[in-house]
């Protein structure tokens, strides 16, 4: 049974996420291109009530990587998605390898 008097909570902190326009300004991408990259799954966003999108500050670096792959290597968006997935896997494997080496080194001393 639902509560007839739900508690409304207001968050009193400043948003660290970027609006679509602020994200576009920081990255140099047109807002429509940013929306397209979200639709293709190349960028992540947080959607709020009303459908407005907010980008995490880390997505600025992701957008820069996408631009480099697109302009520098001439990759299409499907290939960019594949390359980004592979780079993420490599980063995960390298982090795992570093942890194992650190664990081995600390247990040997």
C-alpha positions as CSV (number, residue, x, y, z in Angstrom):
1,X,0.0,0.0,0.0
2,X,1.4,3.4,-0.9
3,X,1.8,6.2,1.6
4,X,-0.9,8.8,1.1
5,X,1.5,11.6,2.3
6,X,4.8,10.9,0.4
7,X,7.8,12.8,1.7
8,X,9.3,15.2,-0.8
9,X,13.1,15.7,-0.5
10,X,14.9,18.5,-2.2
11,X,18.6,18.2,-2.9
12,X,20.4,21.4,-2.1
13,X,23.7,20.8,-4.0
14,X,24.9,22.3,-7.2
15,X,24.8,19.9,-10.1
16,X,28.2,18.9,-11.4
17,X,26.7,17.5,-14.6
18,X,26.6,19.6,-17.7
19,X,23.5,20.5,-19.7
20,X,23.5,19.7,-23.4
21,X,24.4,23.2,-24.3
22,X,27.2,23.5,-21.7
23,X,28.6,20.1,-22.9
24,X,28.5,21.2,-26.5
25,X,30.3,24.4,-25.6
26,X,33.0,22.6,-23.7
27,X,33.6,19.9,-26.3
28,X,33.1,21.9,-29.5
29,X,30.4,19.5,-30.6
30,X,27.1,20.7,-32.0
31,X,24.3,19.9,-29.5
32,X,22.5,17.7,-32.1
33,X,25.7,15.7,-32.6
34,X,26.0,15.2,-28.9
35,X,22.4,13.9,-28.8
36,X,23.2,11.6,-31.8
37,X,26.3,10.2,-29.9
38,X,24.0,9.5,-26.9
39,X,21.5,7.8,-29.1
40,X,24.3,5.6,-30.6
41,X,25.4,4.7,-27.1
42,X,28.8,6.4,-27.5
43,X,28.2,8.9,-24.7
44,X,26.4,8.4,-21.4
45,X,23.9,10.8,-19.9
46,X,21.6,11.1,-16.9
47,X,18.1,12.0,-17.9
48,X,15.9,13.9,-15.5
49,X,12.1,14.3,-15.4
50,X,11.0,15.9,-18.6
51,X,13.7,14.2,-20.7
52,X,16.5,16.8,-20.2
53,X,19.9,15.3,-20.5
54,X,22.9,16.0,-18.3
55,X,26.4,14.9,-19.0
56,X,28.9,13.9,-16.4
57,X,32.2,15.9,-16.5
58,X,34.0,12.7,-17.5
59,X,32.1,12.6,-20.8
60,X,34.0,15.6,-22.0
61,X,37.1,13.4,-22.2
62,X,35.1,10.6,-23.9
63,X,33.8,13.1,-26.5
64,X,37.4,14.2,-27.2
65,X,38.4,10.6,-27.7
66,X,35.5,10.1,-30.1
67,X,36.5,13.2,-32.1
68,X,40.1,12.0,-32.3
69,X,39.0,8.6,-33.6
70,X,36.6,10.2,-36.1
71,X,38.8,12.9,-37.5
72,X,42.3,11.3,-36.9
73,X,41.5,7.8,-38.1
74,X,38.4,8.5,-40.1
75,X,36.4,5.8,-38.3
76,X,32.6,5.6,-38.6
77,X,30.5,5.6,-35.5
78,X,30.1,1.8,-35.4
79,X,33.9,1.3,-35.5
80,X,34.3,4.0,-32.9
81,X,32.0,2.0,-30.6
82,X,34.1,-1.1,-31.1
83,X,37.4,0.7,-30.5
84,X,36.0,2.3,-27.3
85,X,34.9,-1.1,-26.0
86,X,38.3,-2.6,-26.8
87,X,40.1,0.3,-25.1
88,X,37.9,-0.1,-22.0
89,X,38.7,-3.8,-21.9
90,X,42.4,-3.0,-22.2
91,X,42.2,-0.5,-19.4
92,X,40.4,-3.1,-17.2
93,X,43.0,-5.8,-17.9
94,X,45.9,-3.4,-17.2
95,X,44.4,-2.3,-13.9
96,X,43.9,-6.0,-13.0
97,X,47.5,-6.7,-13.9
98,X,48.8,-3.8,-11.8
99,X,46.8,-5.0,-8.8
100,X,48.2,-8.5,-9.2
101,X,51.7,-7.2,-9.4
102,X,51.2,-4.9,-6.4
103,X,49.8,-7.8,-4.4
104,X,52.7,-10.1,-5.4
105,X,55.2,-7.4,-4.6
106,X,53.7,-6.5,-1.2
107,X,53.4,-10.2,-0.2
108,X,57.0,-10.9,-1.2
109,X,58.4,-8.2,1.2
